[in-house]
Amino acid sequence: MRKKAILYIRVSTDEQADKGYSLRYQEEHLVKHCEQFNIEVVATFQDDYSAKTFDRPEFIELLASLKKKKGVADILLFTKWDRFSRNAGDAYAMINTLNKLGVEPQALEQPLDLNIPENKIMLAFYLASPEVENDRRALNTFVGMRRAKKEGRWVSSAPKGYKNARSEQNDKIIIPSKDAKMVAWIFEELATGSHTVSDIMVRAKEKGFVHSKTQFHLMLRNPVYCGLIRLPAYKEEDETLVKGSHERIISEDTFFQVQDFLTGKRRNVPTKNTRKDEFALRGYLICRKCGRMLTGSASIGKKGVRYFYYHCQPGCNERIKAPEANKEILRILCKPSFTEESIILYNDAIAQIFKENLTDKNQGAKLIKGEIDVLRQRLNKAQNLMLDGKLDSEEYRAIKKQTEPEIDRLLRQNAYTGAADHEYKKYIDFGLTLLQFLPHYYKTGDVALKQALINSIFVEKLVFDENHYRTPKMNPAVSHICPEISKLCENRNGTESVISLQSRMVARTGIEPVLPE
């Protein structure tokens, strides 16, 4: 009696391009075999799904047709057992189901007579070997990706704000995309603590930033934007953050400020901006008569024109025309000059400071790691006590709730911050660029930037007297690098001001090292 066969063909998405697995190859091979041995083909089913389970559309339909009409076929024919299944347990159960329906599953290239008990060992091998192969491939991929992360390389699809690219060595890298500025804006707005996440999400969408709610929240938690890559815990290795080789979009300070805000460690307190460009020196001028801080206000003349003044508190009649005071400070900032000796000295001093800071930071990192190890040991001990029944589950949860946030805080504190020894040069170049283009930065910057520059250059409050500033005490670094500014601040009798030597470098201004256009 002529046998009847149902042909089953399966290929997963990643096997489509392999000729040895293609649907066309399998069908031709099976049909040719049936013609050669006079087997009637009653139906053909093709699946484009993984063989991890039998939850495949075509196989479900195949099984339904066999249950609906028993005896329709004698053989379920496929090329190899991994086309049938890659899960040994599920495969044995399905073989029993098919046998009850009077159908014998058989692999053309791996024929087995399952009535012989010893052949079940070979069947187990045929079913398990592809699963082992898949597991080995997955493990190799995992290990390779983890090694790349340890080296500071982002190996997944580029997150929002970045795009995938290739380095000169043809390694996969990520570089900032057109969305990078918008991502930076989102983090900077949230870091102020003045807006809710929902508000920023809506405003970002209005600006054309396409995202889902889940993507947005995941983005806010991803340290890749500040130049760090999270390395998850694995076996004996604890979770940590490593310095990425990619370009960061935001600073670490900004990222961790946002994390504090998201976890409720920073209050959402809106701030009121009371700074005005006409009063950029407010908070830096003191009264020449009584020594109190000057404030600023505008008065309206007879013709409706507004006049701006710095003036003292009630009881003192000191009043200065704001435009004149602002103009004089700009005149001082427009006259820096540099000597070769001062630049060399500046480079050497900053290099030494960075080296000292790096040594201190490495020592601090060891101490923090020790604290993290102690906390993790404490948590593991509590877990073991709970498993042994010596500690109540509620007590364990309380210990875990107290310990995990502290571990997280220490991990963040121990994350790579600041510049490495070889990076200090860009900060030196930035400082010199800032001083060279002081007029540009001061003229084009907002009030906050103007005040930051003033605060970095002058270490004491200013006194404006008869259209000139009285011998302001300056930051020594600026004084030595730009002696021309010091000359402009000399006393009337020609003697130079007394400069404190406590400060060795310009204070942070909060601006990035970008050259003016």
ZAMARGU-4260 file (C-alpha; in steps of 0.2 Angstrom, whole numbers, plus 5000, padded with zeros to 4 digits):
<rodrens>
0) 5000/5000/5000 | 5007/5017/4995 | 5012/5028/5010 | 5005/5045/5012 | 5016/5059/5019
5) 5013/5077/5025 | 5029/5088/5022 | 5034/5100/5035 | 5046/5114/5031 | 5052/5126/5044
10) 5065/5141/5044 | 5068/5154/5056 | 5071/5172/5051 | 5090/5172/5054 | 5091/5156/5043
15) 5082/5163/5027 | 5098/5167/5018 | 5106/5150/5021 | 5104/5139/5006 | 5105/5124/5017
20) 5090/5129/5027 | 5079/5139/5014 | 5061/5134/5012 | 5064/5131/4993 | 5079/5119/4997
25) 5069/5109/5010 | 5054/5107/4999 | 5064/5101/4984 | 5073/5089/4994 | 5058/5081/5002
30) 5048/5081/4986 | 5062/5072/4977 | 5063/5059/4990 | 5044/5056/4990 | 5045/5053/4971
35) 5060/5042/4972 | 5051/5030/4985 | 5033/5032/4978 | 5027/5041/4993 | 5011/5052/4990
40) 5012/5070/4996 | 4995/5074/5003 | 4999/5091/5010 | 5014/5104/5013 | 5015/5116/5028
45) 5028/5129/5029 | 5033/5139/5045 | 5044/5154/5048 | 5045/5153/5066 | 5058/5147/5080
50) 5057/5129/5085 | 5059/5133/5103 | 5040/5128/5105 | 5026/5121/5094 | 5017/5137/5095
55) 5019/5140/5077 | 5004/5145/5065 | 5007/5131/5052 | 5011/5117/5064 | 4995/5121/5074
60) 4985/5120/5058 | 4994/5104/5053 | 4990/5096/5070 | 4971/5102/5069 | 4970/5094/5051
65) 4976/5077/5058 | 4964/5077/5073 | 4950/5082/5061 | 4953/5068/5049 | 4963/5053/5056
70) 4972/5042/5043 | 4975/5056/5031 | 4994/5053/5032 | 5006/5040/5038 | 5022/5050/5039
75) 5026/5068/5044 | 5042/5071/5034 | 5055/5085/5037 | 5073/5086/5033 | 5081/5086/5050
80) 5075/5084/5068 | 5079/5103/5072 | 5066/5107/5059 | 5054/5098/5069 | 5059/5105/5086
85) 5074/5111/5096 | 5066/5107/5113 | 5069/5089/5118 | 5055/5089/5131 | 5042/5096/5119
90) 5048/5085/5105 | 5045/5069/5115 | 5027/5075/5120 | 5023/5079/5102 | 5030/5063/5095
95) 5018/5054/5107 | 5003/5065/5101 | 5007/5061/5083 | 5009/5042/5086 | 4992/5042/5094
100) 4985/5050/5078 | 4993/5036/5067 | 5007/5047/5061 | 5026/5044/5062 | 5037/5059/5062
105) 5053/5056/5052 | 5069/5066/5047 | 5074/5063/5030 | 5093/5066/5033 | 5093/5059/5051
110) 5082/5043/5049 | 5077/5034/5065 | 5067/5019/5069 | 5059/5024/5085 | 5053/5007/5089
115) 5071/5002/5093 | 5074/5009/5111 | 5092/5013/5108 | 5087/5025/5094 | 5079/5036/5107
120) 5097/5040/5113 | 5101/5046/5095 | 5085/5056/5095 | 5090/5065/5111 | 5106/5069/5103
125) 5098/5076/5087 | 5086/5086/5097 | 5098/5093/5110 | 5113/5097/5099 | 5105/5112/5091
130) 5099/5118/5108 | 5117/5116/5114 | 5123/5125/5099 | 5111/5139/5101 | 5115/5141/5120
135) 5134/5141/5116 | 5131/5154/5102 | 5121/5165/5114 | 5134/5163/5128 | 5148/5168/5116
140) 5138/5183/5111 | 5135/5188/5129 | 5153/5186/5134 | 5158/5196/5119 | 5146/5210/5122
145) 5151/5211/5141 | 5169/5212/5136 | 5166/5226/5124 | 5156/5235/5138 | 5171/5233/5150
150) 5181/5242/5137 | 5169/5256/5136 | 5161/5252/5120 | 5142/5253/5117 | 5137/5237/5107
155) 5118/5238/5106 | 5107/5249/5095 | 5111/5267/5098 | 5100/5275/5111 | 5090/5291/5107
160) 5102/5305/5104 | 5115/5294/5097 | 5117/5285/5080 | 5127/5269/5076 | 5143/5272/5066
165) 5160/5264/5063 | 5177/5270/5069 | 5193/5271/5059 | 5197/5254/5065 | 5180/5248/5059
170) 5174/5245/5076 | 5155/5248/5080 | 5153/5265/5089 | 5140/5278/5093 | 5141/5296/5090
175) 5128/5310/5094 | 5114/5312/5082 | 5103/5327/5077 | 5093/5323/5093 | 5108/5325/5105
180) 5104/5344/5108 | 5086/5340/5113 | 5092/5326/5124 | 5104/5338/5133 | 5090/5351/5135
185) 5078/5338/5143 | 5091/5333/5156 | 5096/5351/5159 | 5078/5356/5162 | 5075/5342/5174
190) 5091/5345/5183 | 5085/5362/5189 | 5071/5353/5199 | 5058/5366/5192 | 5048/5355/5181
195) 5039/5338/5181 | 5044/5324/5170 | 5027/5325/5162 | 5029/5344/5158 | 5046/5341/5150
200) 5039/5326/5140 | 5025/5337/5133 | 5037/5351/5129 | 5049/5339/5120 | 5035/5332/5110
205) 5030/5349/5104 | 5048/5353/5099 | 5047/5337/5088 | 5056/5325/5099 | 5047/5308/5095
210) 5047/5295/5109 | 5035/5284/5119 | 5032/5286/5138 | 5042/5271/5142 | 5057/5276/5130
215) 5057/5293/5139 | 5058/5286/5156 | 5072/5273/5151 | 5082/5287/5143 | 5082/5297/5159
220) 5089/5282/5168 | 5103/5278/5155 | 5120/5284/5161 | 5127/5282/5143 | 5122/5301/5140
225) 5135/5306/5153 | 5149/5295/5146 | 5146/5280/5157 | 5140/5262/5153 | 5131/5252/5166
230) 5139/5234/5167 | 5126/5223/5176 | 5131/5211/5189 | 5136/5193/5183 | 5142/5178/5193
235) 5155/5185/5206 | 5156/5202/5197 | 5146/5216/5205 | 5136/5229/5195 | 5147/5244/5191
240) 5148/5259/5179 | 5163/5260/5167 | 5170/5275/5157 | 5163/5274/5139 | 5174/5278/5124
245) 5159/5288/5116 | 5156/5306/5117 | 5145/5312/5131 | 5130/5323/5128 | 5128/5329/5146
250) 5139/5331/5161 | 5139/5318/5175 | 5133/5331/5188 | 5118/5334/5177 | 5114/5316/5175
255) 5115/5312/5194 | 5105/5328/5198 | 5091/5321/5187 | 5093/5304/5196 | 5091/5312/5213
260) 5076/5322/5206 | 5068/5306/5200 | 5071/5296/5216 | 5063/5311/5226 | 5080/5316/5234
265) 5078/5334/5226 | 5063/5344/5229 | 5053/5351/5214 | 5054/5369/5219 | 5051/5382/5205
270) 5064/5396/5205 | 5060/5414/5201 | 5072/5422/5189 | 5075/5440/5196 | 5091/5443/5186
275) 5091/5457/5173 | 5104/5461/5160 | 5104/5479/5165 | 5109/5474/5183 | 5122/5461/5179
280) 5133/5468/5193 | 5120/5467/5206 | 5127/5456/5220 | 5145/5461/5216 | 5145/5480/5220
285) 5146/5487/5237 | 5143/5505/5243 | 5158/5516/5244 | 5150/5526/5258 | 5143/5513/5270
290) 5150/5496/5263 | 5133/5488/5261 | 5128/5479/5245 | 5120/5489/5231 | 5104/5484/5223
295) 5097/5490/5207 | 5081/5498/5200 | 5074/5508/5186 | 5066/5525/5186 | 5055/5533/5173
300) 5059/5550/5167 | 5047/5564/5161 | 5047/5558/5143 | 5044/5540/5149 | 5062/5534/5146
305) 5068/5521/5159 | 5084/5525/5168 | 5094/5511/5177 | 5103/5514/5193 | 5113/5504/5206
310) 5109/5511/5223 | 5111/5508/5241 | 5098/5504/5254 | 5086/5516/5262 | 5096/5529/5273
315) 5110/5530/5261 | 5109/5541/5246 | 5123/5532/5235 | 5117/5530/5217 | 5127/5525/5202
320) 5122/5525/5184 | 5121/5507/5179 | 5126/5509/5161 | 5142/5517/5166 | 5147/5504/5179
325) 5143/5490/5166 | 5153/5499/5153 | 5168/5501/5164 | 5168/5482/5169 | 5168/5478/5151
330) 5182/5489/5147 | 5193/5480/5160 | 5188/5463/5152 | 5192/5469/5135 | 5211/5471/5138
335) 5219/5454/5142 | 5236/5450/5135 | 5246/5435/5137 | 5265/5431/5140 | 5274/5415/5134
340) 5280/5413/5152 | 5263/5414/5160 | 5255/5402/5148 | 5269/5389/5152 | 5267/5392/5170
345) 5248/5390/5169 | 5250/5373/5159 | 5262/5366/5172 | 5252/5372/5187 | 5236/5364/5180
350) 5244/5348/5175 | 5251/5346/5193 | 5234/5350/5200 | 5225/5337/5189 | 5238/5323/5194
355) 5236/5327/5212 | 5217/5326/5210 | 5218/5310/5201 | 5229/5302/5215 | 5216/5308/5228
360) 5202/5301/5218 | 5210/5284/5216 | 5212/5283/5235 | 5195/5288/5238 | 5188/5275/5225
365) 5196/5261/5235 | 5188/5267/5251 | 5171/5268/5243 | 5173/5251/5236 | 5177/5244/5253
370) 5161/5252/5260 | 5151/5244/5245 | 5158/5227/5249 | 5154/5228/5267 | 5136/5233/5263
375) 5134/5218/5250 | 5141/5206/5262 | 5128/5212/5275 | 5114/5210/5263 | 5120/5192/5257
380) 5121/5187/5276 | 5104/5193/5279 | 5097/5184/5264 | 5106/5168/5270 | 5098/5170/5287
385) 5081/5172/5279 | 5083/5156/5269 | 5089/5146/5284 | 5073/5152/5293 | 5084/5162/5306
390) 5077/5179/5300 | 5059/5185/5296 | 5056/5189/5278 | 5049/5206/5284 | 5065/5210/5293
395) 5075/5205/5278 | 5065/5217/5267 | 5068/5231/5279 | 5087/5227/5278 | 5086/5226/5259
400) 5076/5243/5258 | 5089/5252/5269 | 5105/5244/5261 | 5101/5244/5242 | 5099/5263/5240
405) 5115/5266/5250 | 5124/5254/5238 | 5117/5263/5223 | 5123/5280/5231 | 5141/5273/5233
410) 5141/5266/5216 | 5136/5283/5208 | 5149/5292/5219 | 5162/5279/5214 | 5158/5281/5195
415) 5172/5289/5185 | 5171/5308/5187 | 5182/5321/5181 | 5196/5320/5168 | 5209/5307/5167
420) 5228/5312/5168 | 5229/5313/5149 | 5213/5324/5147 | 5219/5339/5157 | 5225/5348/5142
425) 5208/5352/5135 | 5204/5360/5151 | 5219/5371/5150 | 5215/5375/5132 | 5197/5380/5138
430) 5204/5391/5152 | 5215/5401/5140 | 5202/5402/5126 | 5190/5409/5139 | 5202/5422/5144
435) 5206/5426/5126 | 5188/5429/5121 | 5182/5436/5138 | 5173/5451/5129 | 5164/5439/5117
440) 5158/5428/5131 | 5153/5443/5142 | 5144/5452/5129 | 5134/5438/5122 | 5131/5428/5138
445) 5116/5429/5149 | 5116/5437/5166 | 5121/5421/5175 | 5136/5419/5163 | 5141/5437/5166
450) 5140/5435/5185 | 5150/5418/5184 | 5164/5427/5174 | 5165/5441/5186 | 5165/5429/5201
455) 5179/5419/5193 | 5190/5435/5190 | 5187/5445/5205 | 5189/5437/5223 | 5181/5452/5232
460) 5166/5463/5229 | 5168/5479/5218 | 5168/5497/5223 | 5163/5510/5209 | 5170/5527/5213
465) 5171/5542/5201 | 5168/5531/5185 | 5182/5519/5190 | 5183/5503/5201 | 5194/5504/5216
470) 5208/5492/5216 | 5198/5476/5215 | 5206/5460/5222 | 5208/5448/5208 | 5210/5429/5206
475) 5229/5427/5205 | 5228/5415/5190 | 5220/5428/5180 | 5232/5441/5186 | 5248/5431/5182
480) 5241/5426/5165 | 5234/5442/5160 | 5244/5456/5168 | 5236/5469/5157 | 5220/5467/5167
485) 5230/5470/5183 | 5237/5486/5176 | 5219/5492/5173 | 5215/5489/5191 | 5230/5498/5199
490) 5228/5512/5212 | 5228/5530/5207 | 5246/5532/5214 | 5252/5518/5203 | 5254/5504/5216
495) 5247/5487/5212 | 5233/5479/5222 | 5237/5466/5235 | 5232/5449/5227 | 5228/5434/5238
500) 5239/5419/5233 | 5226/5406/5240 | 5218/5402/5224 | 5228/5393/5210 | 5216/5392/5196
505) 5201/5400/5189 | 5184/5394/5197 | 5171/5385/5187 | 5160/5396/5176 | 5148/5383/5171
510) 5151/5386/5152 | 5158/5373/5140 | 5174/5375/5131 | 5167/5381/5114 | 5175/5394/5103
515) 5165/5409/5098 | 5159/5409/5080
</rodrens>
